[in-house]
Amino acid sequence: MKVATSRSHTEPLALVELPSRKLRADELRVKVVAAGVNPVDWKMREGGPLHLAYSVIGPGKPFVPGIDFAGEVIEAGEKAELAVGARVVGGTDFSRGQHGSYATEVIVKRDQVAEVPANVSFDDAATLPVPAVTAWMAMQEHQKIGPGHKVLVLGAAGGVGLAALQIAKMLGAQAVGVCSSRNVAVVESEGAIAIDYTAGDPLEAAKAHGPYQLVLQLVGSDTYPLAKCRALLTPTGKVELVVIQPRDYWAIAFTGNVKTLLGAPNRARLEPLVDAMSKGRLNARIEATFPLADAEKAHERSRSGKVVGKLLLHP
Ligand SMILES: NC(=O)c1ccc[n+]([C@@H]2O[C@H](COP(=O)([O-])OP(=O)(O)OC[C@H]3O[C@@H](n4cnc5c(N)ncnc54)[C@H](OP(=O)(O)O)[C@@H]3O)[C@@H](O)[C@H]2O)c1
């Protein structure tokens, strides 16, 4: 199989041939048709706690980035519950010794994948795992968002942001999305109220549409200060920190309304999202698709912080 990897983060990702390992009874070998690019993929290359964790408990060298994938089962262990030919979407997990999804194939377990119906393309499915699951966890597991609620999304035009706007709408809530002027129309097209952060203080502007049951922080509290975000909440509302900075630690520890969120795709979380996509209630927005050999170009684009929707790789 081929994977995209590099010996250090200063070297560009390039394709390398690796031997495929034998499958265990509870595992599935999936031919990757599309892999989703998330900022965590290049952040992990640069070091930090996740990179350290990968080197200690992960599959060992080389470091293969990527979590999200969609593709076809090409080999199934006898206890893996799915048959060859099944169309699936899921996320790899290095804590189970799995390399990332920037590869022609991945080995995963049944609880990591949801089946993808024929009316959902592999590309569309591959936009779901980390972004939509993160938004889903914030709105369904940490908070119970429903009709009458308002949800403020800081960073509304990116992969997580656009999924969050759609999921809020799906749950009957009103989403308000903060974005730059070039993305106002995109945010409004998802039924959300758009606030242009280039036109003044967006948190001041957000007051007029609140109070919020959820403020989804996808940018960082150096840009959107926590105290101002907390002031926008209902009495039972929460700020969910998807991007966490050291300055946030005191608020996480000492206030009741600031929570951290680690998006973890699995079968149970992906199934309702795939179902929503197959019914046209959740749509993918794909900015660009790169061949796996150009994974480095995809990382350059993702690092710009200007991606609208998702970037994908095709092995
Ligand atoms: N904790 C977790 O489990 C978890 C899970 C997923 C993602 N994340 C993190 O969450 C962040 C967002 O992820 P993503 O996949 O959505 O990233 P992304 O797709 O790269 O987000 C790009 C978007 O961010 C917007 N943006 C940039 N600066 C902004 C600002 N000051 N205000 C509002 N919007 C701004 C841009 O829109 P404009 O051009 O309109 O500014 C762009 O569309 C990343 O840092 C990622 O690492 C964490």
The ligand as a Gaussian input file, in Angstrom:
#p B3LYP/6-31G(d) Opt

LIG

0 1
 N      -10.913000      19.637000      19.565000
 C      -11.238000      18.922000      18.495000
 O      -11.568000      17.746000      18.589000
 C      -11.230000      19.555000      17.144000
 C      -11.995000      18.979000      16.123000
 C      -12.044000      19.619000      14.888000
 C      -11.343000      20.808000      14.700000
 N      -10.598000      21.317000      15.702000
 C       -9.922000      22.610000      15.527000
 O      -10.937000      23.574000      15.264000
 C      -10.468000      24.562000      14.359000
 C      -11.437000      24.680000      13.196000
 O      -11.405000      23.450000      12.466000
 P      -11.923000      23.395000      10.965000
 O      -11.710000      22.039000      10.467000
 O      -13.276000      24.012000      10.890000
 O      -10.850000      24.395000      10.304000
 P      -10.863000      25.054000       8.864000
 O      -11.806000      24.321000       7.984000
 O       -9.455000      25.176000       8.436000
 O      -11.444000      26.520000       9.160000
 C      -11.191000      27.515000       8.260000
 C      -12.188000      28.631000       8.455000
 O      -11.866000      29.386000       9.616000
 C      -12.428000      30.672000       9.409000
 N      -11.786000      31.696000      10.240000
 C      -10.475000      32.007000      10.272000
 N      -10.275000      33.037000      11.135000
 C      -11.508000      33.374000      11.634000
 C      -11.968000      34.359000      12.549000
 N      -11.144000      35.208000      13.145000
 N      -13.303000      34.396000      12.835000
 C      -14.162000      33.551000      12.260000
 N      -13.784000      32.603000      11.361000
 C      -12.469000      32.514000      11.057000
 C      -12.192000      30.951000       7.937000
 O      -13.271000      31.711000       7.450000
 P      -13.064000      33.258000       7.040000
 O      -12.172000      33.218000       5.822000
 O      -14.452000      33.709000       6.773000
 O      -12.378000      33.918000       8.173000
 C      -12.165000      29.572000       7.292000
 O      -13.331000      29.335000       6.493000
 C       -9.049000      24.127000      13.970000
 O       -8.122000      24.832000      14.773000
 C       -9.010000      22.666000      14.322000
 O       -7.701000      22.182000      14.614000
 C      -10.518000      20.719000      16.921000

